[in-house]
């Protein structure tokens, strides 16, 4: 196990510095790229916990503790003096709740039945419609455990769904599927 865990406070601070320096331009989708890269970076760190757990390098309680440590680093409230940046970061953090919950669920319970992850997501949308966010997140975490097991997920299927928490969590599952299929290290901006 690495001394500073799977996701360090220093790494997070480097990303926050990049966000502070980013010029957001509503006309330019690439201006928000830093936020997408941040999300992928954290997600890849989470898949490393899963890999070490699957390989037996981490026991269940150790793996869950590592996920909690990542959660504590990446869920900090940040202020940039820029409402758009703060809103985008909150969106990333909400997406990461889907990732973190999926990894916790996978470590604690393994992968659920053979149903495709999209079916669990459908149930999550249904639960959200009935204002049952706990059940909705539980369903997303089940979907995420399936994604970790199979690495297949069609997030595009939910493009037309009305915006809400589940949409953000599904965004996290999309990152998770990418990371499980072929994780690439995201270089922190500002690294030489």
N, C-alpha and C positions, 0 to 999 in steps of 0.2 A: 504494500500500500504506500502511496506517495505521502510524504510528510505533510504537504499542504492540502491533502485530499484531492478529489477529482475536479473540483472547481474552486479556485482560490479567490479570496477577496481582491487580491492584486489584479488578477485577470479581469474581474468584474469592473474594477475601477478604471482599468485601461479602456474598456468598452465605453464606460460612462464619459470618459474624457473625449473619446472619438465622437460620441453623440453631441457633446457640448460644442465641438468644432464643426459639426455637420451643418451645412446650409440646407434647410428644407425648402424645396421648391414644389408647390402643388402641380406645376406643369411637367415636372420631371420625376417619373417613377423611381429612377435610380437614386434619387436623393435620399430615399428611405432604405437603401440597400444595407446600411450599417445595422438597422434594426433586424432585418431578416438574417443577416450574418450572425448577429448576436444570438438570436433564437437557435440557429443551427449549431452554433458553438456550444451552447449549454446542452442541447439535445445530444450531441455527440459525446459529451462528458457523461451524460446519463447512460448511454449505451455501453460505455466502458465499464460502468458499474455492473450492468447486466452481464457483460462478457466475463468479468472476473467472478461474478456469482456463479454463472453457468460452468466456468472452469474449476470451481471449487476453491478459488483463491480468497473468496469472501464467504463467510457463513451468512445465513439469512439475517440475523440481527445486525451483523456488521454492514451488510449491503443496505439495509433499511436506514441505518445510522448515517451512512454516506449520502443517501438520497436526502435525508433531513438536513445534512450540512449544506448540500447544494441548494436546497430550498431556502435556507436561512440567508445565503449569500445573494441569491437572485431575486428574492421577493422584497428586498429593501425598497422603501419609498424614496424616490429621487426627485429633486427639484432642479430644473434647469432654467427657470425664469422664462420658459417658453411652453405655452399650453399645448401646442401641437406635438412637441417632442415628448412631453409628459404623457400625453394621451397615447402616442405610439408605443412608448415604453410600457404603459399599463396594458396595452393590447398584447405585447410580447409576453409580459408576465402572466397574463390570463391564459395565453396559449400554452405556456410552460407548465401551468397547473395540470393541464391535460397530460403532458409528458411525464411529469413527476408522479402523478397519481397512477398512470399506467405502469411505470417501472415499479412502484411500491406494490401494486396489485400483482404484477408478474412474479416478483420476488416472494411475496407472502403466499400466493395462491396458485402460482403457475398459470398456464394458459387455460382459459375456459373451453367449453365444448367446441366442436369443429365449425360452429356457425361463422360465417364471414363477419369481419369487424363492422361492415356497413349495417348489418342487422342490429347490432348493439347500438350503433349511432342513431338509427331510426328510433329505437326505444328511448334513447336519451332525449331526442327532440320531443317525443311524446311526453316524457316526464317534465321537461322544461315548460311545455305548454300548460301543464297542470301545476305549475309553480313548485315542483318538487326537484329543486336543484341538487339535493344530496343524491337522490336516485339517478338523476341525469349524469352527475359526475361519476357515480359508480358504474353506470353503463359505458361511459367514455373510457373509464379505466379498464373495463373488460375488453372493449374494442382494442385498446392500446396493447393489452397483453397478447391478444391475437396478432396484432401487427408485429410485435416483437418476435412471436413464434414463427409467423409466416412471411413477414416483410412485404405483404401485399395490401394495398389500401387505395381505394378510388375516391379521393377527396373531391374530385371534380363533380361527382354525383350530387354534392350538396351545395353547389355554387348558387343555386337559386333560392336557397332557404333563407327565411327572414333572419336578420342579424340578431344574435343573442350570445349568451355564454357558451352554448354548445358549439356554435359556429367557430368561436375563438379556440375552444378546446380541440375541435376537429383540425384546425390549422396546426395545432401542436402535433396531432397524430400524423399529419402529412409530413412534417419535419422528421418525426420519429421513423416513418416508413423509409424516407430517404436515407437517414442515418444508419438504419439497420441493413439496408441493401448495399450501401457502399460508402461507409463513413470516410469523409475527407476532413483533414484538419483545417479548420478555419483559422487563418493567421489573424492574430489581433492586429488591428490597425495601429500603426505606430511602431510595430516590431521591425527590427532590422533583419 
